[in-house]
């Protein structure tokens, strides 16, 4: 029998009580739950219809773009193809995969394993990191920013280890010792890859290759290590709700578990597993800066009943600390009499303040900033 509709206002108190336990979703699984608490149950219209979800195997003609960075530093036809591929992917999908990016496979695999180690250590060892004070350099928490939302909504079936730089300077000694070395090596590689992608995105917009780099718009990185435990009732909940990212660009390193989906032409499309690839997506603020030349895209992560967890490392590229408070709008070089600005002048800080209210409940922040 299908579960009754949940009164999320009434369930909110139970969610807060669960959060105060600081055990995360994995703590529930370790305790042997066979039915998920009601605050994890999503409305029927938001759940995955697994029988009708399209599989992205190429047979249906739907293929997520793949950008090959082989020969990035060569000034030849390969570079032109990369820029064209980036322009197409950012304008039509907002979602793509990146191969031959230069990040060693060993660094990627060790990063995934370090996230696993953190989340699978004894609960008592993790609890000291559990906090919703997001001014801290490191947080461990469950189900997103549940206390910053505009209204009560279902919880997400995941735990997260979140790390960020202070004023763009990483204090690696502040990271959990269990995964410190792996995260340090990974972030060094992310910074190098950011420079490559910044060049390609600038050129894809018709700008000089150093434009985005010089502005500091992609300077900072926030890292989230997500852990999605196997769920006893995966058809009732979601690992991550439908949302778009507030970043300029997001890079996802996923393990060999399925579950990530992108909304393309009003259809949910499975993101295929490509060995050694990063999944990339355009964020809302990049759509604002590009004046709709690049499109952000909604995506989600399904819950799974498989015996192993899904693990991902998500890097959010955002403006530098000093640029976050500066007024900005669509890049002026992209504007003309025929292409007037679509969005008003704002700042990344103002944009994020609005996103925290609506983005955590599956809404879009961009319409609020349209002229």
C-alpha positions as CSV (number, residue, x, y, z in Angstrom):
1,X,0.0,0.0,0.0
2,X,1.3,3.4,-0.9
3,X,2.3,5.7,2.0
4,X,0.0,8.5,2.9
5,X,1.0,12.0,2.0
6,X,3.4,13.5,4.5
7,X,2.7,16.7,6.4
8,X,6.2,18.1,6.3
9,X,5.4,21.0,8.7
10,X,4.6,18.3,11.3
11,X,7.6,16.2,10.3
12,X,10.0,19.2,10.5
13,X,10.3,18.7,14.3
14,X,11.3,15.1,13.8
15,X,13.9,16.1,11.2
16,X,15.4,18.6,13.6
17,X,15.5,15.9,16.3
18,X,17.2,13.5,13.9
19,X,19.7,16.2,13.0
20,X,20.5,16.8,16.7
21,X,21.6,13.2,17.0
22,X,24.5,13.9,14.6
23,X,24.4,10.3,13.3
24,X,23.6,11.1,9.6
25,X,21.8,8.8,7.2
26,X,24.5,6.2,7.6
27,X,23.7,6.1,11.3
28,X,20.1,5.1,10.4
29,X,21.4,2.4,8.0
30,X,23.9,1.1,10.6
31,X,21.0,0.9,13.1
32,X,19.2,-1.5,10.7
33,X,16.2,0.6,9.7
34,X,13.9,-1.2,7.3
35,X,11.5,1.7,6.8
36,X,12.7,5.3,6.2
37,X,11.4,8.0,8.6
38,X,8.5,10.0,7.2
39,X,10.6,13.2,6.8
40,X,12.6,11.4,4.0
41,X,9.4,10.5,2.0
42,X,9.0,12.7,-1.1
43,X,5.7,13.5,-2.9
44,X,4.9,11.0,-5.6
45,X,5.3,13.6,-8.4
46,X,8.9,14.2,-7.3
47,X,10.1,10.6,-7.1
48,X,11.8,8.7,-9.8
49,X,9.5,6.6,-12.1
50,X,12.1,3.9,-12.6
51,X,10.1,2.0,-15.2
52,X,9.9,5.0,-17.5
53,X,13.2,6.7,-16.8
54,X,15.2,6.8,-20.1
55,X,18.6,5.1,-20.1
56,X,21.3,7.1,-21.8
57,X,22.8,4.3,-23.8
58,X,22.8,6.1,-27.1
59,X,20.0,3.9,-28.4
60,X,17.4,6.7,-28.0
61,X,19.6,9.3,-29.7
62,X,20.2,11.2,-26.4
63,X,23.9,11.5,-25.7
64,X,25.4,13.8,-23.1
65,X,28.3,15.8,-24.7
66,X,31.9,14.6,-24.0
67,X,34.7,17.1,-24.3
68,X,38.2,15.7,-24.9
69,X,41.0,17.8,-23.6
70,X,43.7,15.8,-25.4
71,X,46.2,18.3,-26.9
72,X,44.9,21.2,-24.8
73,X,48.2,23.2,-25.1
74,X,48.5,22.7,-28.8
75,X,47.5,25.5,-31.1
76,X,45.8,23.4,-33.8
77,X,42.5,22.0,-34.9
78,X,42.1,20.2,-31.6
79,X,41.9,23.4,-29.7
80,X,39.2,24.7,-32.1
81,X,37.2,21.6,-31.7
82,X,37.4,21.8,-27.9
83,X,36.1,25.4,-27.9
84,X,33.3,24.5,-30.3
85,X,32.4,21.5,-28.2
86,X,32.4,23.6,-25.0
87,X,30.1,26.2,-26.7
88,X,27.7,23.5,-27.8
89,X,27.6,21.7,-24.5
90,X,27.2,24.9,-22.4
91,X,24.5,26.4,-24.7
92,X,22.4,23.4,-25.4
93,X,22.8,21.0,-22.4
94,X,24.5,22.9,-19.6
95,X,25.9,19.4,-18.8
96,X,28.9,17.5,-20.2
97,X,31.6,15.0,-19.4
98,X,35.4,15.8,-19.6
99,X,38.0,13.2,-20.5
100,X,41.8,13.4,-20.9
101,X,41.8,16.3,-18.4
102,X,45.2,15.7,-16.9
103,X,44.1,14.6,-13.4
104,X,45.8,11.3,-12.6
105,X,43.4,8.4,-12.2
106,X,45.1,7.4,-9.0
107,X,44.4,10.9,-7.5
108,X,40.7,10.5,-8.4
109,X,40.4,7.0,-7.0
110,X,42.2,7.9,-3.8
111,X,39.9,10.9,-3.4
112,X,36.8,8.7,-3.6
113,X,38.3,6.2,-1.1
114,X,39.2,9.0,1.3
115,X,35.5,10.2,1.3
116,X,34.5,6.6,1.9
117,X,36.9,6.3,4.8
118,X,35.6,9.4,6.5
119,X,31.9,8.4,6.3
120,X,32.5,4.8,7.2
121,X,34.6,5.5,10.3
122,X,33.0,4.9,13.7
123,X,30.2,7.4,14.4
124,X,31.9,8.8,17.5
125,X,34.9,9.9,15.4
126,X,32.7,11.8,13.0
127,X,30.5,13.6,15.4
128,X,33.0,16.3,16.3
129,X,32.8,17.5,12.6
130,X,29.0,17.6,12.6
131,X,27.8,21.2,12.3
132,X,25.5,23.5,10.4
133,X,27.8,26.5,11.0
134,X,28.8,27.0,7.4
135,X,31.3,29.7,8.3
136,X,33.6,26.8,9.4
137,X,36.2,25.5,7.1
138,X,34.9,21.9,7.4
139,X,31.4,20.6,8.1
140,X,29.9,17.1,8.2
141,X,26.1,17.1,8.0
142,X,23.1,15.3,6.6
143,X,20.6,16.3,4.0
144,X,21.7,19.8,2.9
145,X,21.0,23.1,4.5
146,X,17.7,22.1,6.2
147,X,17.5,25.3,8.3
148,X,17.9,27.9,5.6
149,X,14.9,26.9,3.5
150,X,11.7,28.9,2.6
151,X,9.4,26.0,3.7
152,X,9.6,22.5,5.1
153,X,10.5,19.9,2.4
154,X,11.5,16.3,2.5
155,X,15.1,15.4,3.6
156,X,17.6,13.9,1.2
157,X,19.1,10.5,1.7
158,X,22.8,11.5,1.9
159,X,25.6,12.6,4.2
160,X,28.1,15.3,3.3
161,X,31.6,16.3,4.2
162,X,32.0,19.9,3.1
163,X,35.3,21.8,2.9
164,X,36.1,25.4,1.8
165,X,38.9,27.9,1.6
166,X,39.0,31.0,3.8
167,X,39.6,34.0,1.5
168,X,40.7,31.6,-1.2
169,X,43.5,30.2,0.9
170,X,43.3,26.5,1.8
171,X,44.2,25.5,5.3
172,X,44.8,21.8,4.6
173,X,45.7,21.2,8.2
174,X,42.1,22.0,9.1
175,X,40.9,19.0,7.1
176,X,40.1,15.6,8.8
177,X,43.4,13.7,9.1
178,X,41.7,10.6,7.7
179,X,41.5,12.2,4.2
180,X,43.8,15.2,4.4
181,X,46.5,14.0,2.1
182,X,44.1,12.9,-0.6
183,X,42.1,16.1,-0.5
184,X,45.2,18.2,-0.7
185,X,46.4,16.4,-3.8
186,X,43.0,16.5,-5.3
187,X,42.5,20.2,-4.8
188,X,45.9,21.0,-6.4
189,X,44.7,19.2,-9.5
190,X,41.3,20.9,-9.4
191,X,43.0,24.3,-9.4
192,X,45.0,23.3,-12.5
193,X,41.9,22.0,-14.3
194,X,40.0,25.1,-13.4
195,X,42.5,27.2,-15.4
196,X,42.0,25.0,-18.5
197,X,38.2,25.1,-18.3
198,X,38.3,28.9,-17.6
199,X,40.2,29.4,-20.9
200,X,37.9,27.2,-22.9
201,X,34.7,28.8,-21.5
202,X,36.0,32.3,-22.1
203,X,36.8,31.4,-25.7
204,X,33.5,29.7,-26.1
205,X,31.8,33.0,-25.2
206,X,33.9,34.8,-27.8
207,X,36.1,36.5,-25.2
208,X,39.8,36.5,-24.7
209,X,41.0,33.2,-23.1
210,X,42.0,34.9,-19.9
211,X,38.8,36.8,-19.4
212,X,37.2,34.7,-16.7
213,X,40.5,34.1,-15.0
214,X,41.3,37.8,-14.8
215,X,37.9,38.6,-13.3
216,X,38.3,36.1,-10.5
217,X,34.8,34.7,-11.2
218,X,36.1,31.1,-11.1
219,X,38.8,31.6,-8.5
220,X,37.4,29.8,-5.4
221,X,36.4,26.2,-4.9
222,X,34.1,24.6,-2.4
223,X,34.4,20.8,-2.1
224,X,31.6,18.4,-1.0
225,X,32.2,14.7,-0.4
226,X,28.7,13.1,-0.7
227,X,27.9,9.7,0.7
228,X,24.6,8.1,-0.3
229,X,24.0,4.9,1.7
230,X,21.9,2.1,0.3
231,X,18.3,2.8,1.1
232,X,15.7,0.3,2.2
233,X,12.9,2.1,0.4
234,X,14.6,4.0,-2.5
235,X,11.4,4.5,-4.5
236,X,10.1,6.8,-1.7
237,X,13.0,9.3,-1.4
238,X,15.8,10.9,-3.3
239,X,19.5,11.2,-2.7
240,X,19.5,14.8,-3.9
241,X,16.4,16.7,-5.0
242,X,15.9,18.4,-8.4
243,X,18.0,21.5,-8.3
244,X,20.4,23.8,-10.3
245,X,23.7,24.8,-8.8
246,X,24.4,28.4,-7.7
247,X,28.0,28.2,-8.8
248,X,29.6,29.2,-12.1
249,X,30.8,25.7,-12.9
250,X,30.5,22.4,-11.0
251,X,32.7,19.3,-11.5
252,X,31.6,15.9,-10.2
253,X,33.9,13.0,-9.6
254,X,31.6,10.0,-9.1
255,X,32.4,6.4,-8.3
256,X,31.0,3.5,-10.3
257,X,27.5,3.9,-9.0
258,X,24.6,5.1,-11.2
259,X,22.0,7.5,-10.0
260,X,22.9,11.0,-11.3
261,X,20.3,12.3,-13.8
262,X,20.0,15.6,-15.8
263,X,16.8,17.2,-17.0
264,X,17.1,17.7,-20.7
265,X,14.1,18.7,-22.9
266,X,11.8,17.9,-19.9
267,X,13.1,14.3,-19.7
268,X,15.3,12.8,-17.1
269,X,18.4,11.4,-18.6
270,X,20.8,9.0,-16.8
271,X,24.4,10.3,-16.8
272,X,26.5,7.4,-18.0
273,X,29.6,6.2,-16.2
274,X,32.7,7.1,-18.2
275,X,36.0,5.8,-16.9
276,X,38.3,8.6,-15.8
277,X,35.8,11.3,-16.6
278,X,34.5,14.3,-14.7
279,X,30.9,15.3,-15.0
280,X,30.5,19.1,-15.4
281,X,27.5,21.4,-15.3
282,X,26.9,25.1,-15.7
283,X,25.7,26.9,-12.6
284,X,23.1,29.6,-12.3
285,X,25.5,32.4,-11.9
286,X,27.3,31.6,-15.1
287,X,24.0,31.8,-16.9
288,X,23.5,35.2,-15.4
289,X,27.0,36.4,-16.3
290,X,26.8,35.0,-19.9
291,X,23.4,36.7,-20.4
292,X,21.8,33.3,-21.2
293,X,24.5,32.2,-23.7
294,X,25.3,29.4,-21.3
295,X,22.5,27.6,-19.6
296,X,22.4,26.1,-16.1
297,X,20.5,22.8,-15.8
298,X,18.5,21.0,-13.2
299,X,19.7,17.6,-12.0
300,X,19.2,15.1,-9.2
301,X,20.5,11.9,-7.6
302,X,18.3,8.9,-7.1
303,X,18.4,6.8,-4.0
304,X,19.5,3.2,-4.5
305,X,18.8,-0.1,-2.8
306,X,22.1,-1.7,-4.0
307,X,24.3,-3.1,-1.2
308,X,27.0,-0.4,-1.6
309,X,26.8,3.4,-1.2
310,X,27.2,5.9,-4.0
311,X,30.2,8.3,-3.4
312,X,31.0,11.6,-5.2
313,X,33.3,14.5,-4.8
314,X,31.7,17.7,-6.0
315,X,33.8,20.9,-6.7
316,X,31.9,24.2,-7.0
317,X,33.7,26.9,-8.7
318,X,32.6,30.4,-7.4
319,X,34.0,34.0,-7.4
320,X,36.9,35.0,-5.3
321,X,36.2,36.3,-1.8
322,X,36.6,40.0,-2.9
323,X,34.6,39.5,-6.0
324,X,31.6,38.0,-4.2
325,X,30.6,41.3,-2.7
326,X,31.2,43.4,-5.9
327,X,28.2,44.5,-8.0
328,X,28.2,42.7,-11.3
329,X,25.8,41.7,-14.1
330,X,26.0,40.2,-17.6
331,X,29.5,40.5,-19.0
332,X,29.5,43.8,-20.9
333,X,31.4,42.4,-23.9
334,X,28.5,40.1,-24.6
335,X,25.9,43.0,-24.7
336,X,24.8,45.1,-27.6
337,X,21.7,46.9,-28.9
338,X,20.6,43.5,-30.3
339,X,21.5,41.6,-27.1
340,X,20.5,43.8,-24.2
341,X,21.0,42.5,-20.6
342,X,18.6,39.9,-19.4
343,X,19.5,40.2,-15.7
344,X,19.9,43.1,-13.3
345,X,23.1,44.2,-11.5
346,X,23.6,42.1,-8.4
347,X,26.5,40.4,-6.5
348,X,27.3,36.8,-5.9
349,X,26.6,37.3,-2.2
350,X,23.1,38.7,-2.9
351,X,22.5,35.9,-5.3
352,X,23.5,33.2,-2.8
353,X,21.3,34.8,-0.1
354,X,18.3,34.3,-2.4
355,X,19.4,30.9,-3.5
356,X,19.6,29.6,0.1
357,X,15.9,30.4,0.5
358,X,14.6,28.9,-2.8
359,X,17.3,26.6,-4.1
360,X,17.1,24.3,-1.1
361,X,13.5,23.5,-1.9
362,X,14.0,22.8,-5.6
363,X,13.3,26.3,-6.8
364,X,15.3,28.5,-9.3
365,X,17.0,31.6,-8.1
366,X,17.6,33.2,-11.6
367,X,14.0,34.5,-12.2
368,X,14.4,36.8,-9.2
369,X,17.2,38.6,-10.9
370,X,15.6,39.1,-14.4
371,X,15.0,42.6,-15.6
